[in-house]
Amino acid sequence: MQPLRPQPVSHVRRLLWLMACVAVGAGVGAAGAALTGETAWFLAIPAVVALGWLVLANPAECEPGGGVRGPSAPPRRDT
């Protein structure tokens, strides 16, 4: 049995998720600003984008080699 490998996520799908996170953050910001009159609610936009990155992103893809570990991959530095 072969180990399951995560399928690469297309750039279009990533862009759609980013736009969805920005839209949700803008919605929270608009609702909060309408209810309280405080524009600080629009800080929800970067907060939702950050939460979306934590939930949806694969940090291993940011490593050299695109998250693929193999004999040609550089050694991992654990700190």
C-alpha positions as CSV (number, residue, x, y, z in Angstrom):
1,M,0.0,0.0,0.0
2,Q,1.4,3.4,-1.0
3,P,1.3,6.3,1.4
4,L,-1.2,9.0,0.7
5,R,0.3,12.1,-0.8
6,P,-1.5,15.4,-0.6
7,Q,-2.6,16.6,-4.0
8,P,-1.2,20.0,-5.1
9,V,-3.7,22.8,-4.8
10,S,-4.1,24.9,-7.9
11,H,-3.4,28.6,-7.9
12,V,-7.0,29.4,-8.9
13,R,-8.3,27.5,-5.8
14,R,-5.8,29.3,-3.6
15,L,-6.9,32.6,-5.0
16,L,-10.5,31.8,-4.4
17,W,-9.8,30.8,-0.8
18,L,-7.9,34.1,-0.3
19,M,-10.8,36.1,-1.8
20,A,-13.2,34.2,0.4
21,C,-11.2,35.0,3.6
22,V,-10.9,38.7,2.6
23,A,-14.7,38.7,2.0
24,V,-15.5,37.1,5.3
25,G,-13.2,39.6,7.1
26,A,-14.7,42.5,5.2
27,G,-18.2,41.3,6.2
28,V,-17.2,41.0,9.8
29,G,-15.6,44.5,9.6
30,A,-18.7,46.1,7.9
31,A,-21.1,44.5,10.4
32,G,-19.0,45.5,13.4
33,A,-18.5,49.0,12.1
34,A,-22.3,49.4,11.4
35,L,-23.2,48.2,14.9
36,T,-20.6,50.1,16.9
37,G,-19.3,52.9,14.6
38,E,-15.7,51.7,15.2
39,T,-13.6,51.3,12.1
40,A,-11.2,49.0,14.0
41,W,-13.5,46.2,13.2
42,F,-11.9,46.1,9.7
43,L,-8.9,44.6,11.4
44,A,-10.9,41.4,11.0
45,I,-9.7,41.2,7.4
46,P,-6.0,40.4,8.2
47,A,-7.2,38.3,11.2
48,V,-9.4,36.1,9.0
49,V,-6.7,35.8,6.3
50,A,-4.2,34.7,9.0
51,L,-6.7,32.2,10.4
52,G,-7.4,30.9,6.9
53,W,-3.7,30.4,6.3
54,L,-3.4,28.4,9.5
55,V,-6.4,26.3,8.7
56,L,-6.0,25.8,4.9
57,A,-2.4,26.2,4.1
58,N,0.3,23.5,4.1
59,P,3.4,25.0,5.5
60,A,5.5,22.1,4.2
61,E,4.9,23.6,0.7
62,C,6.9,26.6,1.7
63,E,10.0,24.5,2.3
64,P,12.6,24.1,-0.4
65,G,11.5,21.3,-2.7
66,G,7.8,22.2,-2.4
67,G,7.2,19.9,0.6
68,V,8.5,16.9,-1.3
69,R,10.9,14.9,0.8
70,G,13.3,12.7,-1.0
71,P,17.0,12.0,-1.5
72,S,17.5,15.3,-3.4
73,A,15.8,17.4,-0.8
74,P,17.9,19.5,1.5
75,P,18.2,18.2,5.0
76,R,15.6,19.5,7.4
77,R,16.8,21.8,10.2
78,D,14.8,21.2,13.3
79,T,15.2,24.0,15.9
